[in-house]
Amino acid sequence: MAGRLARCGPSLLQVVHFPVARLHVSRTAMRATQQDFENAMHQVKLLKKDPGNEVKLKLYALYKQATEGPCNMPKPGAFDFINKAKWDAWNALGNQPKETARQNYVDLVFSLSPSPESPSQVKPEAGKSLPGSENLVVTSKDGITTITFNRPTKKNAITTSMYREIIDALNAASKDSSVITVFTGSGDYYSSGNDLTNFTNIPPNGVEELAKNSAILLREFVDSFIDFPKPLIAVVNGPALGIVVTILGLFDIVYASDKATFHTPFSHLGQSPEGCSSYTFPKIMGPAKAAEMLIFGKKLTAGEACAQGLVTEVFPDGTFQKEVWTRLNAYAKLPPNSMRISKQLIRKSEKEKLHAVNVEECAVLQERWTSEECALAIMNFVSRKSKL
């Protein structure tokens, strides 16, 4: 896979979200030998969890500095995101001596340990498990199909494969015996939106092919929400960014913890709105408030999102799960056909418009993804995240 860190552990093509655990201070007072260095390189391969992009970039830079000295390689091009980030990390070490880099590498490796599971992590409802994956848990119980973003250590960022899994899960839920369908997140985040590494695995035919394939997948993804026939409810347990925010306009109910936030930083990434938000957001909150979010990237608190109509109701985080699931269990006992018919009447006049907006948004995004402005914006974002 492109972008793999040489002898440093898992692929670099992951979102920057894993924290570094506490340092084992006793190592810092030692002078690392060559054997220590080799042991550390072996230890990296044994890590059970990906330590995150920032840490892997640092490992890569220290390894290169310890074995080759200061960076003297040509600077990669603007569109070569991964190698550019790696070059920046190595070059930032300047003239650090090899011995110092070796010691720092050893210290960093032995500071890593599996991060504990968040005590607030949402556990999927017990019940019948449906096709999904480790990253997307789908369960069905008591008339409720629950689709859970399950990458808590990655802030539930959505990978390309998860897009397809969500489409399949919605298709299955539309035909099963459940009454309502619920989206939520495990851990502290609802979802941080797109895993930016979705844009870094360039296919043989280049960026244009990646942009085309991504636009097709996005259009199918959003269409699956537009056409979903049953009540669709978002249980937003924490911060939400990007695509998971924009599609909220296609949900029937959005319940949020008071710790949730809503952010659509499209301009910061050289991109444009998706999920039909260019139509639904102005309709829900008015053109001026929608512009603040979609053009200028204003982050809303749960209370602000509720006041502007994007969120149905906000609950205290301490009682959020209990209060919301009590309501959902009650909703699941309502006559299912009546709810489907009511939703059809509410959305019927909108569906054609929503599909047209989705097509246009995806076409514009396909162009944005191949633009130099977008490439530079993403590169700058990755660079900021990888600063040591």
Secondary structure, DSSP 8 states (H G I E B T S, - for coil): -TT--TTTSS-S-S-S--------GGGTTS---HHHHHHHHHHHHT-SS---HHHHHHHHHHHHHHHH-S--S----TT-HHHHHHHHHHHTTTT--HHHHHHHHHHHHHH-------TT-----SSEEES--SSEEEEEETTEEEEEE--GGGTT-B-HHHHHHHHHHHHHHHHSS-SEEEEEESTT-SB--B-GGGGTS--TT-HHHHHHHHHHHHHHHHHHHHT--S-EEEEE-S-EETHHHHGGGGSSEEEEETT-EEE--TGGGT----TTHHHHHHHHH-HHHHHHHHTT---EEHHHHHHTTS-SEEE-GGGHHHHHHHHHHHHTTS-HHHHHHHHHHHHHHHHHHHHHHHHHHHHHHHHHHTSHHHHHHHHHHHHHHT--
